[in-house]
Amino acid sequence: MAQYLDKVELFAGLDPARLAALAQAAPLRTYRQGAIVVNEGDEGHGLFVVQSGALKAFLMDENGREITLSFLEAGDYFGELALLDEAPRSASVMALERSELMQISRPAFLALLKEDAECVTVLLRNLVGRIRSLTENVRGLALGDVFGRIVRLFESLAVERDGHHWVERRMTQQEIANLVGASREMVNRILRDLVVGGYIAVEPRGIILLKKFPARW
């Protein structure tokens, strides 16, 4: 599992021996589809690294409306704040399918920092990169219109396959709406216009991005 951690953004560049020690102290936990891994407000004990499966991080407002923060898959991680403080969990995470997660405890992580000062520099650099990425996401939500947010979402999720760019994650219109902070009705209208305009094609295995999106809707 040390080789797996080396592919995780947070631990990129760490000494292989340190990664091996960290992996040895990280139990592998399995969660069934629909299981809640952590609840917002729970006490935080450490970091989770996704080894397989798919999950989503989300918030619930006082009216019971869900706001999806992100989808998580192999190589992603969450709960990193719990490595550095003892504050409650800031969001909930649910398994969308059977998922295997490595759990790295705060004591194991802090031991790594104490043993090797170089690890501190590497991890801080990687965490700063994470913060910058989150800041850009917030900027997009705060300053972009709904159309711009959908375009940003699709472009961030797209992978190249068979000569096209695909959004391979299957999402309902409500899930897209939760991710971009809009109503399902608005998302439906925008997706319909993108299909009619030949910008995307909705297939059973995902969404194909057929050509460059227009500057505005």
Disulfide bonds with the S-S distance in Angstrom:
none
